[in-house]
Amino acid sequence: MAKVTRPVVKDVSAKDLRLITEGFAALVVKAQFAMNGGASAAMLAFIGTGVADEYLRSAVFALLSFATGVLLAAMVSALSFFAAKRFYEAKQHANDWPRTEKEHRRGKLIYWVSCGCVWLSAGVFAVGVIILCYSILTVEPVTAEFKSISGLT
């Protein structure tokens, strides 16, 4: 058996971990914008063509759901700025322990609110997709076509 002389995993500093975490967080927010923003644009085009006339009400609800997801993703961006500001203030007043603790608590609260916004953004995207899929699948021409293909008549 060969003896390993150097570690397999490179030592990672706290700064490296922070940068990795910030990178992943930025990717999540971009993904939320892309998912909900793309779905909103698609819904606007879909509604505008008149194809969705039979389930226009559901299409509008799905559009509102996707637009809410875009708003929540935007809130994550804003909240991350405010959380960083609180942590910066805590670092600036490191000698004033009560103020440092207060700023850390505020920063953590803002962080958790932004995490909630990320999950809500993904949730409202899923709700919009479910609303749209259900409304399309329950339209009479679609169900009639499905029954004729499957032989259910």
Stockholm file with secondary structure:
# STOCKHOLM 1.0

chainA/1-153         MAKVTRPVVKDVSAKDLRLITEGFAALVVKAQFAMNGGASAAMLAFIGTGVADEYLRSAVFALLSFATGVLLAAMVSALSFFAAKRFYEAKQHANDWPRTEKEHRRGKLIYWVSCGCVWLSAGVFAVGVIILCYSILTVEPVTAEFKSISGLT
#=GR chainA/1-153 SS CCCCCSCSSCCCCHHHHHHHHHHHHHHHHHHHHHHHHHHHHHHHHHHHHTGGGGGHHHHHHHHHHHHHHHHHHHHHHHHHHHHHHHHHHHHHTTTCHHHHHHHHHHHHHHHHHHHHHHHHHHHHHHHHHHHHHHHHHTSHHHHHHHHHHHTCC
#=GC SS_cons         CCCCCSCSSCCCCHHHHHHHHHHHHHHHHHHHHHHHHHHHHHHHHHHHHTGGGGGHHHHHHHHHHHHHHHHHHHHHHHHHHHHHHHHHHHHHTTTCHHHHHHHHHHHHHHHHHHHHHHHHHHHHHHHHHHHHHHHHHTSHHHHHHHHHHHTCC
//
